[in-house]
């Protein structure tokens, strides 16, 4: 059965009214049980792909600062959790709740390009900007605690700390710029595919419903 939104006074007498949570679970049941994976691959795998990109970016940035500050194995787990794992989880959940859920529950109600741009902005913020900001702070903290690199005092010489940050960050600026562009482009592409495939599924469900109704309609015999 295809889902549709309507006002109470526009509902047919045999309509089944369900909540948004029930509708979302129903939509996901259809997507996960769809026989052709090529028709729903973006809806199934886009959050995981975006999460993997965020994790890879966090690992790259974190490793860069850790190598430069000679941290070795010091604080490896403590830095990987907030810089790699947390952005990956938040990226997946944010895309599911703020992009996919409205897409499945209210298709064709928003500008497709606006949805794609919003998705790209969320992805670059959580998958690139957040780990890029957090990684140097974590590396500086562990380097100061473990005495792996001689750091100036943040309270006495904040300008020297900032200059050191610029020195360490300058080599990866081109790579970070490229990563931002790649993630934004891929996110917009995947979100566009989600919109298209969700629309195609909706059309197919309505077509199936119409075919079933026609099969069960009483035939008319003209005498």
C-alpha positions, 0 to 999 in steps of 0.5 A, a space after each residue: 500500500 502506498 502512503 499519502 498525506 491528506 487533511 482529515 476531511 479529505 480522507 476516504 472512509 476506508 483510510 488507515 490513519 497512522 503516526 509519522 513514526 509508524 509511517 517511517 517504519 513502514 517506509 523503511 520496511 519497504 526499502 529493506 525488503 525491496 527486491 532490486 537493490 539497484 533501486 534503493 541502494 542510495 537510501 540504504 547505504 548513503 548514511 554509511 558512506 557519509 559516515 565512512 568519509 567523516 571517519 576517514 577525514 578525522 583519522 587523516 587530520 588526527 594522524 597529521 597532528 599526532 605525527 608532527 607532535 611525535 605523540 606515538 601511541 600516547 593518547 591514541 584511543 582518547 583522541 580517536 574516539 572524539 575525532 574519528 568515531 564521534 563525527 562518524 556516528 553523528 554524521 550518520 544519525 544527522 543524515 538519517 534524522 534531518 535528511 532521510 526522514 523528511 525525504 521519506 515522510 514528506 516527499 516533494 514538499 521541499 526544493 530538491 536543491 535546498 535539501 542537497 545543499 543542506 545535506 552537504 553543509 551538515 556533512 562538511 560541518 560534522 565530517 570535516 570542520 569539526 575534526 579539523 578544529 578538535 584534532 589540534 587541540 587534542 594533540 596539543 593537550 597530549 603533547 603537553 601532558 606527555 612531553 613529546 614536543 616543546 610547546 609554548 605556554 598558552 597563557 604566557 605566549 598565546 601568539 607563539 601557540 597560534 603561530 605553531 598551530 599555523 605552521 602545523 596546519 599549513 601543509 594540509 590546507 590544500 588537502 582539507 580544501 579538496 576533502 571539503 569539495 569532494 565530500 560536498 559533491 558526493 553528499 549532494 550526489 547521494 542526496 539527489 539519488 535518494 530523492 530520485 529513488 524515493 520518488 520512483 519507489 513511491 510511483 511504483 507503489 501507487 502503480 502496484 496499488 492501482 493494478 491490485 484495485 483494478 484486478 479486484 474491481 467487479 467486471 461489468 457485463 453489457 447485455 
